[in-house]
Amino acid sequence: MKLYGSLTSPYVRKARALIREKNLACEFVVADAWAADSPIPALNPLGKVPVLALDNGEALFDSPVIVEYLDALQAPALLPVSGTARWETLRWQALADGMLDATVTRLLESRRPAEQQSTENIRRQEEKVAGSLEYAERRLGRGQWFMADRFSLADLVMAVALEYIDFRYPHDWRGRHARLARWLAGVSARPSLVETRPPGMEKK
Ligand SMILES: N[C@@H](CCC(=O)N[C@@H](CS)C(=O)NCC(=O)O)C(=O)O
């Protein structure tokens, strides 16, 4: 089994952190989706990373499919297998992925030549991030984790999303969301997150 991806992609980081959490045997192949000679389009017609190449020759994409596949390989499950807890965890993943999408879109828009940038698009993406942070702060319980009393996929994906916001859209969200900030400070010390932190994203 091989995971293809870049060191900086937060979508790839989700899969890498899950592999580390579960100590799965999976080779990591650094691949640039944008490079002219990239191996990615042959594996994923969308041309995006992460891609998981299975031993039977099949390739899986995109990150929610990959993390679900990897999680099912070995207990204990980080994604509850059934019931309300499963849908709620998947909803946290949808929120985290949406925050990543908004942060990436904002970044790409802000890198366009100044006269071509849409301030309206940047504002819309920032609103999505702000609304998601507020939602998460409101719904984060008093306990240590997002779901019940143990670390789950919800904690993993939300930590990846919030650290990506700090990396690519740094702003003071902690002032308004003290519980979320406290939770992130605790969870981000996990080896799975420390060891997958991209170069340049190291904690100050
Ligand atoms: N929804 C996808 C998003 C993956 C994605 O956008 N990956 C970026 C890297 S951060 C990529 O490969 N972009 C190349 C492209 O869009 O051509 C997932 O969750 O895997």
The ligand as a Tripos MOL2 file, in Angstrom:
@<TRIPOS>MOLECULE
LIG
   20    19     1     0     0
SMALL
NO_CHARGES

@<TRIPOS>ATOM
      1 N1        -11.4330   16.8830   -1.8390 N.3       1 LIG1
      2 C1        -10.0690   16.4740   -2.0600 C.3       1 LIG1
      3 C2         -9.1790   17.6930   -2.1590 C.3       1 LIG1
      4 C3         -7.7400   17.3360   -2.5500 C.3       1 LIG1
      5 C4         -6.9840   18.5400   -3.0740 C.2       1 LIG1
      6 O1         -7.5550   19.5830   -3.4310 O.2       1 LIG1
      7 N2         -5.6530   18.3910   -3.1410 N.am      1 LIG1
      8 C5         -4.8160   19.4460   -3.6970 C.3       1 LIG1
      9 C6         -3.5420   19.5780   -2.8710 C.3       1 LIG1
     10 S1         -3.8580   20.4390   -1.3650 S.3       1 LIG1
     11 C7         -4.4040   19.0650   -5.1030 C.2       1 LIG1
     12 O2         -3.9750   17.9460   -5.3210 O.2       1 LIG1
     13 N3         -4.5400   19.9960   -6.0550 N.am      1 LIG1
     14 C8         -4.1340   19.7750   -7.4110 C.3       1 LIG1
     15 C9         -5.1720   20.2440   -8.3900 C.2       1 LIG1
     16 O3         -6.2470   20.7310   -7.9610 O.co2     1 LIG1
     17 O4         -4.9260   20.1000   -9.5850 O.co2     1 LIG1
     18 C10        -9.6320   15.5460   -0.9250 C.2       1 LIG1
     19 O5        -10.2120   15.6380    0.1650 O.co2     1 LIG1
     20 O6         -8.7570   14.6970   -1.1460 O.co2     1 LIG1
@<TRIPOS>BOND
     1     1     2 1
     2     2     3 1
     3     2    18 1
     4     3     4 1
     5     4     5 1
     6     5     6 2
     7     5     7 1
     8     7     8 1
     9     8     9 1
    10     8    11 1
    11     9    10 1
    12    11    12 2
    13    11    13 1
    14    13    14 1
    15    14    15 1
    16    15    16 2
    17    15    17 1
    18    18    19 2
    19    18    20 1
@<TRIPOS>SUBSTRUCTURE
     1 LIG1         1 GROUP 0 **** ****
